[in-house]
């Protein structure tokens, strides 16, 4: 028996040899595709490059390569996902991402699929603004599906099965909730967000417990309010925190009990976004609220009219894009 | 049928059925002292607050959330 035969008799030798071959060819493929795409970027105008990326995204085998490229984008993207009469906001900056609320119970698979389609496998933060089903409904599915670093939730409970399912998704992961304090600042990649509310530990109205954050990226900022109402709004003003923001997610689907004139004056948004269901039974958004926003000359984007709304910022300018076809 | 009041929106109590699907019930059809989190019992179109079931749910949720927050 010669050396070659002897070596081939060693258990696992053939297997590891083929593994090395496989690894080398995968690596080669990756390098070739990377070079091709990078050279594309050199010669194609930016908007055309985006088209190419979109096209390649549809090809399953290249998904991982493309994700690496889109994630190196410095822009921050705030997706107001169209979940009907409910809230769900996905935020991405570089390789970091977070979600605020997960739509209704029935939206769990829509939201998890939407996250997956962005190439996200891990969420740095999950925020449940407050206990109501139109905010935490789909969060159990999100927490069950993705690796999550931290879950922010106010100290508030509900007797619903929806809330119990949310709690079980947290405890089944061996995780705990974190109740953030006003003024606390968290990092999301190169962006930060500051806690603006709740400013009290006890409210009569469950909506007032809503966690409100101000997300800042470069010179741009977003005030994301959950369902905070007039009481919480007046407390936010009283704390003296800087409420001024470029984009205001209008609280409580544009109900009349939120977005007071005084609050609007403090935030002074350049754009307003309302997450609301088409022909909903609750008269959202309320006409008086709409009048307050419109008389200030603020353009309003609504998920019932535009579908999913994506605000993209490079730290200086914010652009909006829409995807009417995102819902199932 | 037993349902739980999740929230109030405009003229409706938004309630959770046992299968987690949601229904709107006109506020005029439920007892005036109803609160969020109450378990409602619907029988022959009569809706009453089931205080016993509400207490059981409340205790159960308090139990499973005892050490839920890290701070």
Boltz contact constraints between the chains, C-beta under 6 A:
constraints:
  - contact:
      token1: [A, 105]
      token2: [B, 20]
      max_distance: 6.0
  - contact:
      token1: [A, 132]
      token2: [B, 7]
      max_distance: 6.0
  - contact:
      token1: [A, 133]
      token2: [B, 6]
      max_distance: 6.0
  - contact:
      token1: [A, 157]
      token2: [B, 61]
      max_distance: 6.0
  - contact:
      token1: [A, 157]
      token2: [B, 65]
      max_distance: 6.0
  - contact:
      token1: [A, 158]
      token2: [B, 37]
      max_distance: 6.0
  - contact:
      token1: [A, 159]
      token2: [B, 4]
      max_distance: 6.0
  - contact:
      token1: [A, 159]
      token2: [B, 37]
      max_distance: 6.0
  - contact:
      token1: [A, 159]
      token2: [B, 57]
      max_distance: 6.0
  - contact:
      token1: [A, 159]
      token2: [B, 58]
      max_distance: 6.0
  - contact:
      token1: [A, 159]
      token2: [B, 61]
      max_distance: 6.0
  - contact:
      token1: [A, 160]
      token2: [B, 4]
      max_distance: 6.0
  - contact:
      token1: [A, 160]
      token2: [B, 6]
      max_distance: 6.0
  - contact:
      token1: [A, 160]
      token2: [B, 16]
      max_distance: 6.0
  - contact:
      token1: [A, 161]
      token2: [B, 20]
      max_distance: 6.0
  - contact:
      token1: [A, 162]
      token2: [B, 16]
      max_distance: 6.0
  - contact:
      token1: [A, 167]
      token2: [B, 64]
      max_distance: 6.0
  - contact:
      token1: [A, 176]
      token2: [B, 70]
      max_distance: 6.0
  - contact:
      token1: [A, 177]
      token2: [B, 68]
      max_distance: 6.0
  - contact:
      token1: [A, 177]
      token2: [B, 69]
      max_distance: 6.0
  - contact:
      token1: [A, 178]
      token2: [B, 70]
      max_distance: 6.0
  - contact:
      token1: [A, 179]
      token2: [B, 69]
      max_distance: 6.0
  - contact:
      token1: [A, 179]
      token2: [B, 71]
      max_distance: 6.0
  - contact:
      token1: [A, 206]
      token2: [B, 36]
      max_distance: 6.0
  - contact:
      token1: [A, 281]
      token2: [B, 24]
      max_distance: 6.0
  - contact:
      token1: [A, 282]
      token2: [B, 9]
      max_distance: 6.0
  - contact:
      token1: [A, 282]
      token2: [B, 10]
      max_distance: 6.0
  - contact:
      token1: [A, 283]
      token2: [B, 10]
      max_distance: 6.0
